[in-house]
Amino acid sequence: MKGLYIHIPFCKHICSYCDFPKIVTFKEAKIKEYVDKLLIEFDNYKEYYKDVTTVFIGGGTPNAIPSYLLEKLLNKVMELTKHNNIIEYTIECNPELLNQEQVDLFKKYHITRVSLGAESFNDDILLKLGRHHKKNDIFRSVKLLKENGITNINIDLIFGHPFDSLDLVKENLENFYLLNIPHISYYSMILEDKTVFKYQIENKIITEFDEDLDASLYEYIMKDLKNHGYNQYEISNYAKSGFESKHNMLYWQDLEYIGVGLGASGYLDNVRYTNALNFKDYYDNKLEYKEILSKEETEKEFMMVGFRMIKGPSKIDFLNRFNVSIYDKFKESIDKLIEEELIYETETNYCLTNKGILLANLVFMEFAWCLQNQSFMN
């Protein structure tokens, strides 16, 4: 099993919290140049496509590009994967840009899952986050997708931003339940460098969100979603049974994936790589990062990403992959984390406790190694 990630870096605007590789452009020629480069880069990985089972087109804003260029990209993906083994095919979309023409393309090229960047249901908060859609756009988009038979829908929401509160979280969740969709990613905002929010906080224009309040919001979100039948299967992801993100599960199970596009990361043949983060270097086929992992690094990484999942890393998967038991390899760390009540053991896995979910970074760091690029962890 392998995943294919395709990065579309174009946006209509820049959000206040975003640090992903992206560019604001309305120049069709620049977008066409990039798509043509993607088609060339695809050919670098021809020997791997037969094993691809999931496809994820992310950004940026994939549905911000002209429809004929989007179709050109989707047609290439179909040609390479033949769709014989694809069990999940996701595209990220901004709600205000989604239209019937795009949805027709999704159906034509067998896209099975759409992830909407909602972020909030409050119009005032959306404006402060730098979003250009409104609450009604989210409901309209979900309705449009459902009317066209696409029901595997995710929405992204953000909590812990500088303007957040328990009342806003409750408002978000109440509106989410009205959508009647199977998946939600509810992320705690990370204050990244080179973002609008970072600048505003450093210049005392706004105040950074309180960590204790952030934790209390997280606890409320986990409890309320559970009460409404959404299983928390990863630190920030919740789903109805059977609707967990299969593509993202590849990351958290430390399986291989191809990364194509500006700033995209991949993991193939024990090598992690990240494409160049600027267009000039990307067009010159340069990498931002590349490292061949040692066996010890791979073992630690298996544990670190595995604990992104609530169920935690699998004993049998570790044994099959490394020919040693997790406990024999990491006895000291496991005993320590169990004693601190951050993890517990089942017959098949080492799992996060409720305390461990709240303090997951302490668990990750127990197995951390000097990884220069951790974009696959976000």
C-alpha positions in Angstrom: 0.0 0.0 0.0 1.2 3.5 -0.9 -0.3 6.9 -0.9 0.0 9.7 -3.5 0.0 13.3 -2.3 -0.3 16.1 -4.9 0.3 19.7 -3.8 -1.5 22.6 -5.4 0.1 25.8 -4.0 -2.3 28.4 -5.4 -4.7 30.4 -3.3 -7.1 33.3 -3.9 -5.9 34.8 -0.6 -3.6 34.1 2.4 -5.2 33.0 5.7 -3.9 34.6 8.9 -2.6 31.3 10.4 -1.3 29.5 7.3 2.4 28.7 6.6 1.9 26.0 4.0 3.8 26.4 0.6 1.4 28.6 -1.4 1.1 31.7 -3.6 -1.7 34.1 -4.3 -2.1 34.4 -8.1 -4.7 34.9 -10.6 -2.4 34.5 -13.6 -3.6 31.5 -15.6 -0.2 31.1 -17.4 1.6 30.6 -14.1 -0.9 28.0 -13.0 -0.6 26.2 -16.3 3.2 26.2 -16.1 3.0 24.6 -12.7 0.5 21.9 -13.8 2.7 21.1 -16.8 5.6 20.7 -14.4 3.5 18.4 -12.1 2.8 16.1 -15.1 6.5 15.8 -15.8 7.3 15.1 -12.1 4.7 12.3 -12.0 6.8 10.3 -14.4 9.7 10.1 -11.9 7.6 7.6 -9.8 6.2 5.3 -12.5 7.4 2.1 -10.8 5.4 2.9 -7.7 1.9 3.7 -9.0 0.8 0.0 -9.2 0.9 0.0 -5.4 -1.0 3.3 -4.8 -4.2 2.8 -2.9 -5.0 6.4 -1.8 -4.7 9.8 -3.5 -4.9 13.1 -1.8 -4.9 16.5 -3.6 -4.1 19.2 -1.1 -3.0 22.8 -1.0 -3.1 25.7 -1.1 -6.6 25.5 -2.7 -6.9 22.8 -5.4 -10.3 24.1 -6.5 -9.0 27.6 -7.1 -7.3 26.6 -10.4 -9.2 26.7 -13.7 -11.3 23.7 -14.4 -9.6 22.7 -17.6 -6.2 22.6 -15.7 -7.8 20.6 -12.9 -9.1 18.1 -15.4 -5.7 17.9 -17.1 -4.3 16.9 -13.7 -7.0 14.5 -12.8 -6.7 12.8 -16.2 -3.0 12.2 -15.6 -3.7 10.7 -12.2 -6.2 8.4 -13.7 -3.8 7.4 -16.4 -1.1 6.6 -13.9 -3.1 4.7 -11.3 -5.7 3.1 -13.6 -7.9 3.4 -10.5 -7.6 -0.4 -10.1 -6.5 -0.3 -6.4 -7.7 3.2 -5.3 -9.8 2.8 -2.2 -9.9 6.6 -1.3 -9.5 9.6 -3.5 -9.6 13.0 -1.7 -9.5 16.6 -2.8 -9.4 19.7 -0.6 -11.7 22.5 -1.5 -12.6 26.0 -0.3 -16.4 26.2 0.2 -16.9 29.5 -1.5 -15.3 28.3 -4.7 -17.0 24.9 -5.0 -19.4 24.7 -8.0 -21.3 22.2 -10.2 -18.6 22.1 -12.9 -16.0 21.1 -10.3 -18.2 18.5 -8.8 -18.9 17.0 -12.2 -15.1 16.6 -12.6 -14.9 14.9 -9.2 -17.5 12.4 -10.3 -15.9 11.9 -13.8 -12.5 11.1 -12.3 -13.8 9.0 -9.4 -12.9 11.3 -6.5 -14.7 9.7 -3.5 -14.0 12.1 -0.7 -14.0 15.9 -0.3 -12.4 17.9 2.5 -13.8 21.4 3.0 -11.7 24.1 4.7 -14.5 25.4 6.9 -12.4 26.5 9.9 -15.4 28.2 11.6 -19.1 28.6 11.3 -19.0 32.2 12.7 -18.8 34.8 9.9 -17.0 37.3 12.2 -14.3 34.7 13.1 -13.9 33.7 9.5 -13.1 37.3 8.6 -10.5 37.5 11.4 -9.0 34.2 10.3 -8.6 35.6 6.8 -11.1 33.3 5.2 -13.3 34.6 2.3 -16.3 32.3 2.8 -19.3 32.5 5.1 -21.2 30.0 7.1 -23.8 29.7 4.3 -21.1 28.7 1.8 -20.3 25.6 4.0 -23.9 24.5 4.0 -24.3 25.1 0.3 -21.2 23.1 -0.5 -22.2 20.1 1.5 -25.6 20.2 0.0 -24.2 20.4 -3.5 -21.8 17.4 -2.9 -24.6 15.3 -1.4 -27.0 16.0 -4.3 -24.3 14.7 -6.6 -23.7 11.5 -4.6 -20.5 12.5 -2.8 -21.3 11.8 0.9 -17.8 11.0 2.2 -17.2 14.6 3.3 -14.8 16.1 5.9 -14.7 19.6 7.2 -11.7 21.2 8.9 -12.2 23.4 12.0 -9.7 25.3 14.1 -9.8 26.0 17.8 -7.4 27.8 20.1 -7.0 30.8 17.7 -6.6 34.2 19.4 -10.4 34.9 19.3 -11.7 31.6 20.4 -14.0 30.7 23.4 -16.1 27.8 24.6 -19.2 29.5 23.2 -17.6 29.6 19.7 -16.6 25.9 20.0 -20.2 25.0 21.0 -21.5 27.0 18.0 -19.1 25.2 15.6 -20.1 21.8 16.8 -23.8 22.5 16.8 -23.5 23.6 13.1 -21.3 20.6 12.3 -23.9 18.2 13.5 -26.5 19.8 11.3 -24.4 18.9 8.2 -24.8 15.2 8.9 -21.4 14.3 7.5 -19.1 11.5 8.6 -15.8 13.2 9.4 -14.3 16.2 11.1 -10.8 17.4 11.7 -10.8 19.8 14.6 -7.2 21.2 15.0 -5.7 23.3 17.7 -4.0 26.2 16.0 -0.2 26.2 16.0 1.3 29.7 15.9 3.7 29.3 13.0 6.5 31.7 11.9 5.8 33.9 8.9 2.1 34.1 9.4 -0.2 37.2 9.9 -1.1 36.0 13.4 2.6 35.6 14.4 3.3 39.2 13.3 0.2 40.5 15.1 1.1 38.8 18.4 4.7 39.9 18.3 3.6 43.4 17.7 1.0 43.2 20.5 -1.9 43.8 18.1 -3.6 40.6 19.3 -3.0 38.3 22.3 -1.9 34.7 22.0 -4.5 32.2 23.2 -4.2 30.8 26.7 -2.8 27.3 26.9 -5.0 26.1 29.8 -8.1 27.4 28.0 -6.9 25.6 24.8 -6.7 22.3 26.8 -10.2 22.8 28.2 -11.6 23.4 24.7 -9.9 20.3 23.5 -11.4 18.2 26.3 -14.9 19.6 25.5 -14.5 18.8 21.8 -13.4 15.3 22.4 -16.3 14.6 24.8 -19.0 16.2 22.7 -18.0 14.5 19.5 -17.9 11.2 21.3 -21.4 11.8 22.6 -22.6 12.4 19.1 -21.1 9.1 17.7 -17.8 10.4 16.3 -14.8 8.1 17.2 -11.6 10.0 17.9 -9.1 7.9 16.0 -6.3 10.4 15.9 -5.2 13.5 17.9 -7.3 15.9 15.8 -9.5 13.6 13.7 -13.0 12.1 14.4 -15.2 9.9 12.2 -18.2 7.8 12.0 -17.3 4.1 11.9 -15.7 3.2 8.5 -15.0 6.8 7.5 -11.6 7.3 8.9 -9.2 9.0 6.5 -7.4 6.0 4.8 -4.8 8.3 3.2 -3.8 10.0 6.5 -3.7 6.6 8.2 -0.8 5.7 5.9 1.2 8.5 7.4 0.4 7.5 11.0 1.2 3.8 10.3 4.5 4.9 8.8 3.8 3.5 5.4 5.1 4.8 2.1 3.7 7.7 0.0 4.7 9.7 -3.0 4.8 13.5 -2.7 4.5 15.5 -5.9 4.5 19.3 -6.2 6.0 22.4 -4.6 7.0 21.6 -1.0 5.4 18.1 -1.1 7.0 15.5 1.1 7.4 11.8 0.3 8.6 8.6 1.9 9.9 5.9 -0.4 12.4 3.1 0.0 13.4 4.3 3.4 14.1 7.8 2.1 12.2 10.9 3.3 12.3 13.9 1.0 10.7 17.3 0.6 10.5 19.2 -2.7 11.9 22.7 -2.9 9.7 25.4 -1.3 10.1 28.1 -4.0 9.1 27.9 -7.6 12.5 28.5 -9.1 14.2 25.7 -7.2 11.2 23.4 -7.7 11.4 23.9 -11.5 15.1 23.2 -11.3 14.2 19.8 -9.7 15.9 20.7 -6.4 14.9 19.3 -3.0 14.5 21.1 0.3 15.4 18.0 2.3 16.4 14.4 1.8 17.5 11.8 4.2 18.0 8.0 4.2 16.7 6.7 7.5 18.7 4.3 9.6 17.0 1.2 11.1 17.0 2.9 14.5 15.5 6.1 13.1 12.8 4.2 11.3 11.9 2.3 14.5 11.6 5.5 16.5 9.6 7.2 13.8 7.2 4.2 13.6 6.5 4.8 17.3 6.4 8.6 17.1 3.9 8.8 14.2 2.0 5.8 15.6 1.1 7.6 18.7 -0.7 10.2 16.6 -3.4 7.5 16.6 -5.4 7.0 19.8 -5.1 3.3 19.3 -1.4 3.7 19.1 1.3 1.6 17.3 0.6 -2.0 16.5 2.7 -4.7 18.1 2.4 -7.1 15.2 3.1 -4.5 12.6 6.3 -3.5 14.4 7.4 -7.1 14.8 6.7 -7.9 11.2 8.6 -4.9 10.0 11.6 -4.9 12.3 11.8 -8.5 13.5 11.8 -7.5 17.2 9.0 -6.7 19.6 8.2 -3.2 20.5 8.6 -3.9 24.2 12.1 -5.5 23.7 13.2 -2.5 21.7 11.7 0.3 23.8 11.2 -1.3 27.3 12.5 1.6 29.2 10.4 4.2 27.4 7.2 2.1 27.5 7.6 1.3 31.2 8.1 5.0 31.9 5.1 6.1 29.8 2.8 3.5 31.4 4.0 4.5 34.9 3.2 8.2 34.0 -0.3 7.0 32.8 0.3 8.4 29.3 -0.1 5.1 27.5 -1.6 1.7 28.3 -1.1 -1.8 26.8 -3.7 -3.9 25.0 -3.3 -7.3 23.5 -2.5 -5.7 20.1 -1.4 -2.1 20.6 0.1 0.5 23.0 -2.6 3.2 23.3 -2.8 6.7 24.5 -4.7 7.3 27.8 -7.0 10.3 28.1 -4.1 12.0 29.9 -1.8 10.9 27.1 -4.0 12.5 24.4 -3.8 15.8 26.2 0.0 15.5 26.7 0.7 13.7 23.4 3.8 15.8 22.7 5.5 14.2 25.7 4.8 10.8 24.2 6.1 11.8 20.8 9.3 13.2 22.2 10.1 10.0 24.0 10.7 8.5 20.5 11.8 11.6 18.7 15.0 11.7 16.7 16.7 14.6 14.8 14.2 14.9 12.0 14.8 18.1 10.1 11.4 18.1 8.4 8.2 17.0 10.1 5.6 18.2 7.6 4.1 14.7 7.5 3.3 15.0 11.2 0.9 18.0 10.7 
